[in-house]
Amino acid sequence: MSTLSIPTRRAENAAQEKPLRKSKLRKYLPLYLSVVPFYLLFLIFGLIPTLFSLYLAFQRWDGIEGMTFIGLNNFVYALTDTIFWTAVLNTFEIWIMSTIPMLCLGLVIAFLLNQRRKSKFFFQICYFLPYITSIVAISVIFGSLFAPQYGLINLTLGLLHIPGVQWLTDAWPMKWAISTLVIWRWTGYNALIYTAGLQSIPAEFYEAARVDGARTRDIFFHITLPLLRPVILFTVITSSIGGMTLFVEPQILFMTNGGTNSGGVGHAGLTMQLYQYWQAFAQDHYGYGAAVSWIMFFIILIFTLLNWNIVTRSER
């Protein structure tokens, strides 16, 4: 009898668990259904295109005729193409010229905003306006400002008896033009991120430091920066990814002034993202463009991990 009772109890327990499972399913079913649209959209517009681009990177395809498997030829050609490495070098140079000053300036602005007690919200809106303004409109306006003959910047330099600069045709002035646009657009955004981080720092730390006679510079370097490190890490990572995928600014800035998708005169304004777009959608080399996008992914991944280690090194 004892040997027969064990299966009987298991059957009874299983019979009792079925209604419980059904009740739990009915309870949580609306919650599961509420998140289905996100995963469905991610599957259609995220995961499937990503996997297809990986498959496409090993093919030769112009978008019309059939695909031809060519193995690693697209990757080999990209790694041996001098124009691609010019784009990589331009991207890193523009990142150094724009992102580093942008983050430093945003941090200083946030620190000064955090010290204000009146009109803080007004200044926050003013600094945030460039970020929400259309990037195409901004690029067109900056293209007019940097125009070689009738641009406002060169006209101002002429009034000061300083020779005009060919901002849209010479190599380094082209990079400075792009960097200035990026700094103007993203400094306010990062300043607001830093401001939110500063507001999470207890005011007692600043009050105790002032009681001890600490100067503003000492408070900034010895209290603000160490406690703001997680926020700085976030802005460094996001700015690194954004700087490595710079596209709209050089495209609009140079195309509105007689340029092409190749980054202007001498490819001086060509970035990695613009090179990928140029190859895939202007030259109809979709397989090669997919391979370039995956090479960009690994470059950005390595660069992001490097920045992570640099920012977090002092915590170890």
N, C-alpha and C positions, 0 to 999 in steps of 0.2 A: 504493500500500500504506500509505503514511503517513497518508493521509486516512481510510482505513478502520480504522486501529488506534486512533484517538482514541475513536470510539463504543464500540469493543470494550473498551477500558480502563475507560471510564465504566460499562459494563454489569458488568464484573468488580468494580469498586469498590462499585457499588450492591449486588451480590450478597453482597459481604463485609460491608457495613454492616448488612444486614437481620438476620443472626444477632446482631450486636453490640447492635442496638437491642432485640431480643427479650430478650437476656440482661440488659441494663440495666433493661428494664421489669419482668422477673421479680425483679430484685434490689430495686428501689425500690417495687414494688407494695404490699408490706405496710406500708411507711411512708405511702404515699398513702392507703391504706385506713384507717389509724389516725387520720388527721385528718379523714376524711370525716364522721363523726358531728357534729363541731363545726360544720363549714360547713353541714351539713344542718339542724341545729338553729338556727343563725344565720339561715339562709334562711327557715325556717318561722316562727320567733318573733321575728326581728329585721328583716330586709330587707323581706319581704313586708308585714308590718303597717305599717312605716314608709312604704312606697310607697302602701299603701292609705289611710293617714291623710292623705297629701298629696292623693290623689284625692278623699277624703271632705271635705276642707276647702273644696272648691268646690261642695259639694252641700248640699241641705236634706234631712235624713233623721232620722226619729224612731226608727229601728231596726225598724219594722214595715212601714210602707208603702214604696212605691218611692222611689228617690232623684230629686231634682229639681235640675238644674244651675242655680246662681244666680251663677256667676262669683265676683267678689271681694266680694260682699255680706257674707259672714261676717267677712272681714278688716276691712271698713269699719265694720261694726257694733261689732266688738271695739275698734277704735281710737277710736271715738266714745262708748263706754260708760263712764260715770263710775265704775261699780262696778269695772270691770276696772282702771282706773287707780288706784283706791283699793287694789286688791289689789297692784298693782305697787309703789305707795308703801309699803304695809305690809311687803312682802317685803324691800325695801331697808332700811327702818328696823330690822326684826328682824335682818337680816343684820349691820348695823352694831353693834347692841346685843349680839349673841351671838358672831359669828364673830371679830371683832377681839379682844375680851377672852379668848375661848377660845384663840386661837392664842398670844397673849402669855402667858397663864397656863400653857398647855401647854409653851411654850418654857422658862419659868422652872422648872417642875417637872422637865423633862428635864435641865436644867443641874444642878439640885440632886441629882437621882438619879445623874447621871454622876459626881458628886463622892463619892458614898457607896461604901464598900468592903464593907460588911456589910449583909445584909437587903435588898439591891437587888431581888432577884427577888420577894420578898414584897410590896414596895411597888408593883412593876410589875403584879402580879396585882390588887392593890387598886384601882389607877387604871384598869385595863382592864375590871373587872367591870361598870361602868355601860354600856359599849358592847355587851357580849354579853347584857345583860338585855333581856327583851322590852320593846319600846318601848310597846306597848299597856298593859302592866302599869305601866310607869313613868309614863305619862300619867295613868292612873287614880289612882295614888298622889299625883302632883303636883296633880291636880284636888282631891283631898281636903285636901292641905296648903294650897292657895290658896282653899278654900271660904270664902265671906264671913262666915258665922256661927260655924261650929264648926271651921274650919280651924286647924291648929296654928300657922300664922304669925300670924293675927289674934289668937288666944288669947294668944300670946306678947307681941304688941304691947299687948294689953289689960293684961297683968300689969305692963307697963312704963308704963302710963297714957298710951299713945299710941293715937290713934284708928285703928280698923281701916281697911284699904284694900279696896276692891271690886276684887279682882284679876281677876275673871271677867266684869265688866260695864262697867268704865270703860276708856277707850281705851288710855291709856299703861300702866296696870297690867296690862292683858291682854297687851300686847307684852312687858312685863318678865317676865311669867309664862312665856311661850313661850321667851324668850331664856334664862331661868334653866334651864329644862328642857334646852335645846340645849347650854348650857355644861356642865351637869352630865354629860350623856351623852357628849359628844365630846372633852372636855378630855383625858381619860386616853388615848384613842386617838391623838390628835395628840402627846401627850407621849411615847408609845412610839415613834412615827415619828421624832421629834426625837432620842430616845435612841439609836436605831439610827444616825442620822446623826452624832451626837456620838462614837460609838464608832469611827467611821471616821477621825476626826481624830487624827493621831499625837500620842501623849502627850509627845513631845519638845518640841512647841511650848509646852505648858503649863509644863513643867519649866523651859524656858529663860526664859519670861516671869516665873516666880516667882523664878528666880535673879537676874533683873534688877530685882526689887523691884516687879513689877506687882501691883496689887490685883485682887481678884476681879471688881470692876466693869470694870476695864480689860481683863481677860482676856475677859470676856463680850462686850464691845462691839468689841474690836479683833482678836480671834482667833476666837471662837466664831461670831459672826454672819456675818462674811465667808466663812468656810469652810463654813458651813451653808446658804448661799444656795440651792443646788439643792434641798435638802430643804424649805426654806421655800417655795420656788416651788411644789413639789408640793402641800404642804398648803394653800397659798393657793388654788390652782386647784381642788382637790377640795372644799375648804370652800366656795368660791364656788358651785360647781355644786350642792352639797348644800343650801346656804342658799337658793339661788334656786328649788329644787324642794321646799321644806319643805311637808310635807303631813300626816303622821301626827300630829305633835305638836299642831297647832291643832285638827285634826278630833276627836281623842279628848278633848283637854283641855276643849273647849267642848261637845261632844255629851254627855259624861257629866255635865254640869251644866246641862242644859236648853237647850243651844244647838242650832244647826242646821248644815247643811253650808255656810251662808253666812258662817261665821267669827264667830259670836257677835253680841253686841249692837252695832249700828251698823257691822257689817262690820269692826270694829277688828282682829280676828284673822284676817281673810281674806287668804290668800296666793295667788300666781298659780296654783300647782298645785291648791290647794283650789277656787279659782274654776273652773278647767278641769274638775275632777271634778264640781263642783256643776252646771255647765251640761250636761255630757255624760251623766252617770249619774243625776242627780237630776231634771233638767228634760227629759231625753231629747232634747237638742239635739246629736246626735252630730256633725253636720257643723260646727256652730259650735264644739264642743269641740275638734275636730281643728284648726280654724283657730287657736284660742287656743294650742294646743300648739305650732304652728309659729311663732307670734309669740313665745312663750316661748323657743323654741330660738334665735331670732336675738337676743333680749335677753340670754340667757345667754352666747351666743357673743361678743357685743360686750363684755359685762362681763368675761368671762374674758380676752379679749385686752387689755383695759384693765389688769387686774391683772397680766398678764404683762409689759406694758411698764413698769409702775410698779416691779415687783420687780427686773426686769433692767436698769433704767435705769442703775444705778451701775456695771454691768459694761462699758458702752459707752465 
